[in-house]
Amino acid sequence: MKVTETNLRAIYVMLTCLPPFNRWKLPDEYRIKFKVTKSDMHMGMYEPDPHRLAISAPQHTGMAAVIETMAHELIHLHLERQGRQGHAEHGPQFKAHASEVCKVWGFDESTF
């Protein structure tokens, strides 16, 4: 399946309906700008104000990987919405949320 903005929007909606994301009060999908990139440097990226989620098509070979990257970026979004300093980093707050997400979704925490 091809990585498209429509697919990214659908994945976002799916994730925000399921644990743990459904408890985080994330913005509705129409408040997010979704973008497919050709980046060789970043698998995904979240940028605030306005909310933007970008996923690199060349970095993903299937939708399972896209879902995992989107889940990763939703942690950054969640931390930013909470007003956390360093929301773009992978510090202790990020790691605590990542541990929960990986446990619920079965992702490998060492590569998440």
DSSP file (Angstrom, degrees, kcal/mol; ACC not computed):
  #  RESIDUE AA STRUCTURE BP1 BP2  ACC     N-H-->O    O-->H-N    N-H-->O    O-->H-N    TCO  KAPPA ALPHA  PHI   PSI    X-CA   Y-CA   Z-CA
    1    1 A M              0   0    0      0, 0.0     2,-0.2     0, 0.0     0, 0.0   0.000 360.0 360.0 360.0 137.7    0.0    0.0    0.0
    2    2 A K        -     0   0    0      1,-0.1     2,-0.7    60,-0.0     5,-0.1  -0.479 360.0-116.9 -77.9 143.6    1.3    3.4   -0.9
    3    3 A V        +     0   0    0     -2,-0.2     2,-0.3    57,-0.1    54,-0.1  -0.734  50.1 160.6 -80.8 115.2    2.0    6.1    1.7
    4    4 A T     >  -     0   0    0     -2,-0.7     4,-2.5     1,-0.1     5,-0.2  -0.878  54.9-110.7-131.1 163.9   -0.4    8.9    1.0
    5    5 A E  H  > S+     0   0    0     -2,-0.3     4,-2.3     1,-0.2     5,-0.2   0.872 120.3  54.8 -61.7 -36.3   -1.8   11.8    3.0
    6    6 A T  H  > S+     0   0    0      2,-0.2     4,-2.0     1,-0.2    -1,-0.2   0.913 109.3  46.5 -63.0 -42.9   -5.2   10.1    3.0
    7    7 A N  H  > S+     0   0    0      2,-0.2     4,-2.5     1,-0.2    -2,-0.2   0.889 110.7  52.6 -67.2 -39.1   -3.7    7.0    4.5
    8    8 A L  H  X S+     0   0    0     -4,-2.5     4,-2.5     1,-0.2    -2,-0.2   0.916 109.2  49.8 -62.7 -41.9   -1.8    9.0    7.1
    9    9 A R  H  X S+     0   0    0     -4,-2.3     4,-2.5     2,-0.2    -1,-0.2   0.919 111.1  49.4 -60.9 -44.3   -5.0   10.7    8.1
   10   10 A A  H  X S+     0   0    0     -4,-2.0     4,-2.5     2,-0.2    -2,-0.2   0.891 111.1  49.3 -64.1 -40.3   -6.8    7.3    8.4
   11   11 A I  H  X S+     0   0    0     -4,-2.5     4,-2.9     2,-0.2     5,-0.2   0.911 110.1  51.6 -64.8 -42.5   -3.9    5.9   10.5
   12   12 A Y  H  X S+     0   0    0     -4,-2.5     4,-2.6     2,-0.2    -2,-0.2   0.944 110.8  47.6 -58.6 -48.5   -4.1    9.0   12.8
   13   13 A V  H  X S+     0   0    0     -4,-2.5     4,-0.8     1,-0.2    -2,-0.2   0.926 112.7  49.4 -59.6 -45.5   -7.8    8.5   13.2
   14   14 A M  H >< S+     0   0    0     -4,-2.5     3,-1.1     1,-0.2     4,-0.4   0.951 112.6  46.7 -58.9 -50.5   -7.4    4.8   14.0
   15   15 A L  H >< S+     0   0    0     -4,-2.9     3,-1.6     1,-0.3     7,-0.3   0.901 108.4  54.8 -61.3 -41.5   -4.7    5.4   16.5
   16   16 A T  H 3< S+     0   0    0     -4,-2.6    -1,-0.3     1,-0.3    -2,-0.2   0.632 105.4  54.7 -71.1 -10.7   -6.5    8.2   18.3
   17   17 A C  T << S+     0   0    0     -3,-1.1    -1,-0.3    -4,-0.8    -2,-0.2   0.530 105.9  63.3 -91.7  -8.6   -9.5    5.9   18.8
   18   18 A L  S <> S-     0   0    0     -3,-1.6     4,-1.6    -4,-0.4     3,-0.5  -0.802  91.9 -48.2-121.8 157.0   -7.4    3.2   20.5
   19   19 A P  T  4 S+     0   0    0      0, 0.0    -2,-0.1     0, 0.0    -1,-0.1  -0.286 112.3   7.8 -65.1 151.4   -5.3    3.0   23.7
   20   20 A P  T >4 S+     0   0    0      0, 0.0     3,-1.8     0, 0.0     4,-0.3  -0.971 127.9  54.2 -84.7  -4.9   -3.3    4.7   25.0
   21   21 A F  G >4 S+     0   0    0     -3,-0.5     3,-1.8     1,-0.3     5,-0.5   0.790  96.3  67.9 -61.4 -30.7   -3.8    7.5   22.5
   22   22 A N  G 3< S+     0   0    0     -4,-1.6    -1,-0.3    -7,-0.3     3,-0.2   0.644  99.4  52.1 -67.4 -12.4   -7.6    7.7   23.1
   23   23 A R  G <  S+     0   0    0     -3,-1.8    -1,-0.3    -5,-0.2    -2,-0.2   0.470  93.6  74.8 -96.2  -3.9   -6.9    9.0   26.6
   24   24 A W  S <  S-     0   0    0     -3,-1.8    -2,-0.2    -4,-0.3    -1,-0.1   0.485  92.3-130.5 -93.0  -3.5   -4.6   11.8   25.5
   25   25 A K        -     0   0    0     -4,-0.3    -3,-0.1    -3,-0.2     3,-0.1   0.932  38.6-177.0  53.2  50.4   -7.1   14.3   24.1
   26   26 A L        -     0   0    0     -5,-0.5    -1,-0.1     1,-0.1     3,-0.1  -0.394  33.1 -86.7 -75.0 156.6   -5.2   14.7   20.8
   27   27 A P        -     0   0    0      0, 0.0    -1,-0.1     0, 0.0   -11,-0.1  -0.233  48.5 -96.1 -63.7 151.5   -6.5   17.1   18.2
   28   28 A D    >   -     0   0    0      1,-0.1     3,-2.2    -3,-0.1     4,-0.2  -0.310  39.4-107.8 -61.6 153.5   -9.1   16.1   15.7
   29   29 A E  G >  S+     0   0    0      1,-0.3     3,-1.6     2,-0.2    -1,-0.1   0.769 116.2  64.9 -60.4 -28.1   -7.6   15.0   12.3
   30   30 A Y  G 3  S+     0   0    0      1,-0.3    -1,-0.3     3,-0.1    -2,-0.1   0.640  97.0  58.1 -72.0 -10.6   -8.9   18.1   10.6
   31   31 A R  G <  S+     0   0    0     -3,-2.2    20,-0.4     2,-0.0     2,-0.4   0.415  96.3  80.1 -93.1   0.4   -6.6   20.2   12.8
   32   32 A I  S <  S-     0   0    0     -3,-1.6     2,-0.6    -4,-0.2    20,-0.2  -0.887  70.1-144.4-111.2 137.2   -3.5   18.3   11.6
   33   33 A K  E     -a   52   0A   0     18,-2.2    20,-2.5    -2,-0.4     2,-0.4  -0.906  20.4-157.0 -96.2 120.7   -1.6   18.8    8.3
   34   34 A F  E     -a   53   0A   0     -2,-0.6     2,-0.4    18,-0.2    20,-0.2  -0.816  13.4-178.9-100.9 138.2   -0.4   15.4    7.0
   35   35 A K  E     -a   54   0A   0     18,-2.3    20,-2.4    -2,-0.4     2,-0.5  -0.999  22.5-147.5-141.0 137.9    2.5   15.3    4.6
   36   36 A V  E     -a   55   0A   0     -2,-0.4    20,-0.2    18,-0.2     2,-0.2  -0.905  28.3-172.4 -99.4 127.4    4.4   12.5    2.8
   37   37 A T  E     -a   56   0A   0     18,-2.6    20,-2.6    -2,-0.5    -2,-0.0  -0.628  33.5-137.9-114.2 174.1    8.1   13.3    2.4
   38   38 A K        +     0   0    0     -2,-0.2    18,-0.1    18,-0.2    -2,-0.0  -0.005  50.4 153.2-114.9  24.3   11.0   11.8    0.5
   39   39 A S        -     0   0    0      1,-0.1    20,-0.2     3,-0.1    -2,-0.1  -0.266  33.6-171.3 -62.7 136.0   13.4   12.3    3.5
   40   40 A D  S    S+     0   0    0     18,-0.1    -1,-0.1     1,-0.1     3,-0.1   0.484  87.0  52.8 -96.5  -8.2   16.3   10.0    3.8
   41   41 A M  S    S+     0   0    0      1,-0.2     2,-0.4     2,-0.0    -1,-0.1   0.815 108.5  39.5 -97.1 -36.0   17.1   11.5    7.3
   42   42 A H        -     0   0    0      1,-0.1    -1,-0.2     3,-0.0    17,-0.2  -0.955  51.3-160.9-124.6 132.8   13.8   11.2    9.2
   43   43 A M  S    S-     0   0    0     -2,-0.4    13,-2.8     1,-0.3     2,-0.3   0.892  85.2 -13.2 -70.7 -39.9   11.3    8.4    9.2
   44   44 A G  E     -B   55   0A   0     11,-0.2     2,-0.3    25,-0.1    -1,-0.3  -0.970  62.7-159.9-155.0 165.9    8.7   10.9   10.6
   45   45 A M  E     -B   54   0A   0      9,-2.4     9,-2.8    -2,-0.3     2,-0.5  -0.976   6.8-154.5-155.3 138.0    8.5   14.3   12.1
   46   46 A Y  E     -B   53   0A   0     -2,-0.3     7,-0.2     7,-0.2     5,-0.1  -0.955  14.3-176.9-111.2 133.5    6.0   16.3   14.2
   47   47 A E  E   > -B   52   0A   0      5,-2.5     5,-2.3    -2,-0.5     2,-0.1  -0.998  15.1-142.0-128.2 130.7    6.0   20.1   14.1
   48   48 A P  T   5 +     0   0    0      0, 0.0     3,-0.1     0, 0.0    29,-0.0  -0.407  63.4  59.0 -84.8 164.7    3.7   22.2   16.2
   49   49 A D  T   5S+     0   0    0     -2,-0.1     2,-0.1     0, 0.0     3,-0.0   0.898 124.8  21.8  52.8  75.4    1.9   25.4   15.4
   50   50 A P  T   5S-     0   0    0      0, 0.0    -3,-0.1     0, 0.0     2,-0.1   0.608 113.6-114.8 -82.1 160.3    0.2   24.5   13.2
   51   51 A H  T   5 +     0   0    0    -20,-0.4   -18,-2.2    -3,-0.1     2,-0.4  -0.352  41.6 177.1 -60.2 128.9    0.2   20.7   13.9
   52   52 A R  E   < -aB  33  47A   0     -5,-2.3    -5,-2.5   -20,-0.2     2,-0.5  -0.986  16.5-168.9-139.9 127.0    2.1   18.9   11.1
   53   53 A L  E     -aB  34  46A   0    -20,-2.5   -18,-2.3    -2,-0.4     2,-0.4  -0.971  11.8-174.5-115.5 120.0    2.8   15.2   10.9
   54   54 A A  E     -aB  35  45A   0     -9,-2.8    -9,-2.4    -2,-0.5     2,-0.4  -0.943   4.8-171.2-118.3 135.9    5.2   14.2    8.1
   55   55 A I  E     -aB  36  44A   0    -20,-2.4   -18,-2.6    -2,-0.4     2,-0.6  -0.989  22.8-127.3-126.9 134.2    6.1   10.6    7.2
   56   56 A S  E     -a   37   0A   0    -13,-2.8     4,-0.3    -2,-0.4     3,-0.2  -0.700  11.6-159.0 -83.3 120.9    8.9    9.6    4.8
   57   57 A A  S >  S+     0   0    0    -20,-2.6     3,-1.6    -2,-0.6    -1,-0.2   0.926  90.5  52.5 -64.7 -46.0    7.7    7.3    2.1
   58   58 A P  T 3  S+     0   0    0      0, 0.0    -1,-0.2     0, 0.0   -20,-0.1   0.760 103.5  59.1 -65.2 -21.5   11.1    5.9    1.2
   59   59 A Q  T 3  S+     0   0    0     -3,-0.2     2,-0.4   -20,-0.2    -2,-0.2   0.529  99.7  67.7 -82.3  -5.6   11.8    5.0    4.8
   60   60 A H    <   -     0   0    0     -3,-1.6   -57,-0.1    -4,-0.3     3,-0.1  -0.958  49.2-178.4-124.9 130.5    8.8    2.7    5.1
   61   61 A T  S    S+     0   0    0     -2,-0.4     2,-0.3     1,-0.2    -1,-0.1   0.528  73.9   8.6-100.2  -8.3    8.3   -0.6    3.3
   62   62 A G  S  > S-     0   0    0      1,-0.1     4,-1.4   -60,-0.0     3,-0.4  -0.984  77.8 -98.6-163.4 169.0    4.8   -1.3    4.7
   63   63 A M  H  > S+     0   0    0     -2,-0.3     4,-2.7     1,-0.2     5,-0.2   0.796 113.9  64.5 -67.8 -29.8    1.9    0.1    6.6
   64   64 A A  H  > S+     0   0    0      1,-0.2     4,-2.0     2,-0.2    -1,-0.2   0.916 105.0  46.7 -59.7 -41.2    2.9   -1.6    9.9
   65   65 A A  H  > S+     0   0    0     -3,-0.4     4,-2.4     2,-0.2    -1,-0.2   0.873 110.6  52.3 -67.6 -37.1    6.0    0.5    9.9
   66   66 A V  H  X S+     0   0    0     -4,-1.4     4,-2.8     2,-0.2    -2,-0.2   0.914 108.5  50.9 -64.8 -42.4    4.0    3.7    9.1
   67   67 A I  H  X S+     0   0    0     -4,-2.7     4,-2.5     1,-0.2    -2,-0.2   0.920 110.7  49.1 -60.1 -44.2    1.7    2.9   12.0
   68   68 A E  H  X S+     0   0    0     -4,-2.0     4,-2.1     2,-0.2    -2,-0.2   0.912 112.3  47.3 -63.8 -42.9    4.7    2.5   14.3
   69   69 A T  H  X S+     0   0    0     -4,-2.4     4,-2.5     2,-0.2    -2,-0.2   0.911 111.5  50.9 -65.1 -41.5    6.2    5.8   13.1
   70   70 A M  H  X S+     0   0    0     -4,-2.8     4,-2.1     1,-0.2    -2,-0.2   0.916 108.8  51.8 -61.7 -42.2    2.9    7.6   13.5
   71   71 A A  H  X S+     0   0    0     -4,-2.5     4,-1.0     1,-0.2    -1,-0.2   0.908 109.3  51.0 -59.8 -42.1    2.6    6.3   17.0
   72   72 A H  H >X S+     0   0    0     -4,-2.1     4,-1.1     1,-0.2     3,-0.7   0.933 110.9  47.5 -59.2 -48.2    6.1    7.6   17.8
   73   73 A E  H 3X S+     0   0    0     -4,-2.5     4,-2.2     1,-0.2    -1,-0.2   0.808 103.0  63.0 -67.8 -29.2    5.2   11.0   16.4
   74   74 A L  H 3X S+     0   0    0     -4,-2.1     4,-2.6     1,-0.2    -1,-0.2   0.799  97.7  57.4 -66.7 -26.9    2.0   11.1   18.4
   75   75 A I  H <X S+     0   0    0     -4,-1.0     4,-2.6    -3,-0.7    -1,-0.2   0.931 106.8  47.9 -66.1 -44.1    4.0   10.9   21.6
   76   76 A H  H  X S+     0   0    0     -4,-1.1     4,-2.2     2,-0.2    -2,-0.2   0.921 112.9  48.9 -60.3 -43.7    5.8   14.1   20.5
   77   77 A L  H  X S+     0   0    0     -4,-2.2     4,-2.4     2,-0.2    -2,-0.2   0.925 111.2  49.8 -60.0 -46.2    2.5   15.7   19.7
   78   78 A H  H  X S+     0   0    0     -4,-2.6     4,-1.4     1,-0.2    -2,-0.2   0.917 111.1  48.3 -60.9 -45.6    1.1   14.7   23.1
   79   79 A L  H  <>S+     0   0    0     -4,-2.6     5,-2.4     1,-0.2     4,-0.2   0.888 111.3  50.4 -64.4 -38.8    4.1   16.1   25.0
   80   80 A E  H ><5S+     0   0    0     -4,-2.2     3,-1.6     1,-0.2    -1,-0.2   0.912 108.3  52.4 -64.7 -42.2    3.9   19.4   23.1
   81   81 A R  H 3<5S+     0   0    0     -4,-2.4    -1,-0.2     1,-0.3    -2,-0.2   0.781 105.6  55.3 -65.8 -26.3    0.1   19.7   23.9
   82   82 A Q  T 3<5S-     0   0    0     -4,-1.4    -1,-0.3    -5,-0.2    -2,-0.2   0.503 118.0-115.6 -81.7  -3.7    1.0   19.2   27.5
   83   83 A G  T < 5 +     0   0    0     -3,-1.6     2,-0.3     1,-0.2    -3,-0.2   0.729  55.7 166.9  77.1  22.6    3.4   22.1   27.3
   84   84 A R    > < -     0   0    0     -5,-2.4     3,-1.0    -6,-0.2    -1,-0.2  -0.540  36.3-126.4 -75.8 130.3    6.4   19.9   28.0
   85   85 A Q  T 3  S+     0   0    0     -2,-0.3    -1,-0.1     1,-0.2     4,-0.0  -0.489  97.0  26.2 -66.4 143.6    9.8   21.5   27.4
   86   86 A G  T >  S+     0   0    0     -2,-0.2     3,-2.0     1,-0.1     5,-0.4   0.773  72.2 152.6  74.5  25.1   11.8   19.2   25.1
   87   87 A H  T <  S+     0   0    0     -3,-1.0    -7,-0.2     1,-0.3    -8,-0.2   0.757  71.4  56.0 -60.2 -23.2    8.8   17.7   23.5
   88   88 A A  T 3  S+     0   0    0     -9,-0.1    -1,-0.3    -8,-0.1     2,-0.1   0.536  98.4  80.4 -85.4  -6.2   10.8   17.0   20.4
   89   89 A E  S <  S-     0   0    0     -3,-2.0     2,-0.1   -13,-0.1     5,-0.0  -0.407  82.7-121.5 -97.2 173.7   13.5   15.1   22.3
   90   90 A H        +     0   0    0     -2,-0.1    -3,-0.1     4,-0.1    -2,-0.0  -0.388  61.0 140.7-110.4  52.1   13.6   11.5   23.5
   91   91 A G  S  > S-     0   0    0     -5,-0.4     4,-2.7    -2,-0.1     5,-0.2   0.051  71.2 -69.2 -81.6-166.5   14.0   12.3   27.2
   92   92 A P  H  > S+     0   0    0      0, 0.0     4,-2.1     0, 0.0     5,-0.2   0.850 131.4  50.6 -58.7 -39.7   12.5   10.6   30.2
   93   93 A Q  H  > S+     0   0    0      2,-0.2     4,-1.9     1,-0.2     5,-0.2   0.928 112.7  46.7 -66.3 -43.2    8.9   11.8   29.6
   94   94 A F  H  > S+     0   0    0      1,-0.2     4,-3.0     2,-0.2     5,-0.2   0.944 112.2  51.0 -60.4 -47.2    9.1   10.5   26.0
   95   95 A K  H  X S+     0   0    0     -4,-2.7     4,-2.3     1,-0.2    -1,-0.2   0.848 106.7  54.0 -62.9 -35.3   10.5    7.2   27.1
   96   96 A A  H  X S+     0   0    0     -4,-2.1     4,-1.6    -5,-0.2    -1,-0.2   0.932 113.7  41.6 -64.5 -44.6    7.8    6.7   29.7
   97   97 A H  H  X S+     0   0    0     -4,-1.9     4,-2.8     2,-0.2    -2,-0.2   0.899 112.8  54.6 -67.8 -40.1    5.1    7.1   27.1
   98   98 A A  H  X S+     0   0    0     -4,-3.0     4,-2.9     1,-0.2     5,-0.2   0.894 105.2  53.7 -61.1 -39.7    7.0    5.1   24.5
   99   99 A S  H  X S+     0   0    0     -4,-2.3     4,-2.0     2,-0.2    -1,-0.2   0.921 111.0  45.9 -60.7 -44.1    7.2    2.2   27.0
  100  100 A E  H  X S+     0   0    0     -4,-1.6     4,-2.4     2,-0.2    -2,-0.2   0.934 113.9  48.1 -64.2 -46.7    3.5    2.3   27.4
  101  101 A V  H  X S+     0   0    0     -4,-2.8     4,-2.9     1,-0.2     6,-0.3   0.924 112.4  49.1 -60.5 -45.6    2.8    2.5   23.7
  102  102 A C  H  X>S+     0   0    0     -4,-2.9     4,-1.8     1,-0.2     5,-0.8   0.882 111.0  50.3 -63.3 -38.4    5.2   -0.3   22.9
  103  103 A K  H  <5S+     0   0    0     -4,-2.0    -1,-0.2    -5,-0.2    -2,-0.2   0.935 115.7  41.5 -65.0 -46.0    3.7   -2.5   25.5
  104  104 A V  H  <5S+     0   0    0     -4,-2.4    -2,-0.2     1,-0.2    -1,-0.2   0.906 125.5  34.2 -68.1 -42.3    0.1   -1.9   24.2
  105  105 A W  H  <5S-     0   0    0     -4,-2.9    -2,-0.2    -5,-0.2    -1,-0.2   0.536 104.4-119.2 -96.5  -8.0    1.0   -2.2   20.5
  106  106 A G  T  <5 +     0   0    0     -4,-1.8    -3,-0.2    -5,-0.3     2,-0.2   0.755  57.0 155.2  77.3  23.1    3.7   -4.8   20.6
  107  107 A F      < -     0   0    0     -5,-0.8     2,-0.8    -6,-0.3    -1,-0.2  -0.518  53.7-104.4 -81.1 153.6    6.4   -2.5   19.2
  108  108 A D    >>  -     0   0    0     -2,-0.2     3,-1.4     1,-0.2     4,-1.0  -0.698  27.5-156.7 -78.4 110.3   10.1   -3.2   19.9
  109  109 A E  T 34 S+     0   0    0     -2,-0.8    -1,-0.2     1,-0.3     3,-0.2   0.778  87.7  63.7 -61.8 -28.3   11.0   -0.5   22.5
  110  110 A S  T 34 S+     0   0    0      1,-0.2    -1,-0.3     2,-0.1    -2,-0.0   0.750 115.1  30.5 -71.2 -21.8   14.7   -0.7   21.6
  111  111 A T  T <4        0   0    0     -3,-1.4    -1,-0.2     1,-0.1    -2,-0.2   0.435 360.0 360.0-112.0  -3.1   14.0    0.6   18.0
  112  112 A F     <        0   0    0     -4,-1.0    -2,-0.1    -3,-0.2    -3,-0.1   0.472 360.0 360.0 -76.0 360.0   11.0    2.7   18.8
